[in-house]
Amino acid sequence: MENRTLGESGLTVPVVGMGTWQTFDVHGTQAEENASVVVDRALAAGANFFDSSPMYGESERVLGGTLQGRRDKALVATKVWTNSMAEGREQMERAFAYFGGYVDLYQIHNLVNWKEHLATVEGLKQEGKIGAIGATHYQASAFGELKTVMKTGRITTIQIPYNPMERDVEKEILPLAADIGLGVIVMRPLFQGKLMRKNISESQLKPLAEFGVRTWAQALLKWVLSDPRCHVAIPATSKPERMTENAAAGSGPWFGPEERTYVAKLAMA
Ligand SMILES: NC(=O)c1ccc[n+]([C@@H]2O[C@H](COP(=O)([O-])OP(=O)(O)OC[C@H]3O[C@@H](n4cnc5c(N)ncnc54)[C@H](OP(=O)(O)O)[C@@H]3O)[C@@H](O)[C@H]2O)c1
């Protein structure tokens, strides 16, 4: 697994991590044990960067549970997501309880009430309870506001969608992030799983074999990670074997422009 440093945050992360939206929003022994096995596979493969949010129902609690006794092996990114400052503090208290009193990266989810929450997380960072501060948004219509936040100098990472079907970040967000030296976390690398519904054959993947690509998911992850402005992709999965498969995309050789064009064409066909 290759590691990259999330820009000025100084956080070094594996290039493949894991998201928890929907997949970790589960209840009950069997589902939570399954989540734990997904995390076992992630850790075994060196994909130890986990992203969550209070917006994802049970996910923070379930992720925290899977990390019991091995919190030190993981890098945890979570978020604050509420208009209310008081509720934001409550979300943070809950997260600290789930994640052993420390969150490696705190993000303002979808920029909701970012001015007030930034002040709070900055205080917590000074207290040593947070490693770094970031912001996320999933919609191109919010990228103007995201640029404003990026330029404040108060965040060191952004989390944005990037895959062959969602390329808006190429226009301004990725160039600006590279200019300022921000860490870039890529959400939805598989287009929320929608790109996995395409029937890509073995023979279509053959030209990518020399890059270590065996599956369509790996081709899409390598497509993202071959852009050096992107530091980590966080595909979500509820299936242990898919965690192993996704993590295997986390080392070179990386695609050049030709292979990226080839994968984008497969995605759009
Ligand atoms: N605003 C925000 O801050 C924001 C917004 C969106 C997402 N995010 C973060 O980004 C993470 C990733 O985005 P996402 O979950 O929306 O989408 P994604 O990672 O692009 O796709 C996830 C879907 O792909 C499937 N999948 C994963 N690996 C696979 C494989 N190897 N083969 C076949 N199918 C596979 C999963 O199904 P199975 O469970 O069946 O494997 C799941 O349904 C989220 O979990 C969340 O942490 C943040």
The ligand as a Gaussian input file, in Angstrom:
#p B3LYP/6-31G(d) Opt

LIG

0 1
 N      -20.567000      14.999000       1.710000
 C      -19.713000      14.109000       2.140000
 O      -18.883000      14.391000       2.978000
 C      -19.745000      12.734000       1.541000
 C      -20.661000      12.418000       0.538000
 C      -20.623000      11.143000      -0.023000
 C      -19.695000      10.204000       0.431000
 N      -18.836000      10.517000       1.428000
 C      -17.857000       9.527000       1.951000
 O      -17.285000       8.833000       0.849000
 C      -17.462000       7.418000       1.011000
 C      -17.529000       6.717000      -0.343000
 O      -18.613000       7.167000      -1.116000
 P      -19.928000       6.288000      -1.340000
 O      -20.055000       5.317000      -0.238000
 O      -21.041000       7.229000      -1.575000
 O      -19.688000       5.574000      -2.736000
 P      -18.584000       4.588000      -3.376000
 O      -17.518000       4.306000      -2.393000
 O      -18.240000       5.175000      -4.693000
 O      -19.457000       3.274000      -3.641000
 C      -19.882000       2.478000      -2.586000
 C      -20.694000       1.336000      -3.168000
 O      -19.883000       0.541000      -4.024000
 C      -20.007000      -0.841000      -3.710000
 N      -18.648000      -1.429000      -3.811000
 C      -17.548000      -1.114000      -3.076000
 N      -16.480000      -1.832000      -3.471000
 C      -16.906000      -2.629000      -4.465000
 C      -16.278000      -3.602000      -5.277000
 N      -14.991000      -3.901000      -5.149000
 N      -17.041000      -4.265000      -6.205000
 C      -18.352000      -3.981000      -6.353000
 N      -19.005000      -3.043000      -5.624000
 C      -18.286000      -2.375000      -4.674000
 C      -20.551000      -0.918000      -2.296000
 O      -21.488000      -1.997000      -2.187000
 P      -21.195000      -3.243000      -1.201000
 O      -21.392000      -2.775000       0.173000
 O      -22.260000      -4.213000      -1.652000
 O      -19.792000      -3.723000      -1.509000
 C      -21.276000       0.418000      -2.131000
 O      -22.643000       0.271000      -2.460000
 C      -18.752000       7.344000       1.843000
 O      -18.940000       6.056000       2.402000
 C      -18.511000       8.454000       2.829000
 O      -17.632000       8.019000       3.851000
 C      -18.826000      11.786000       1.974000

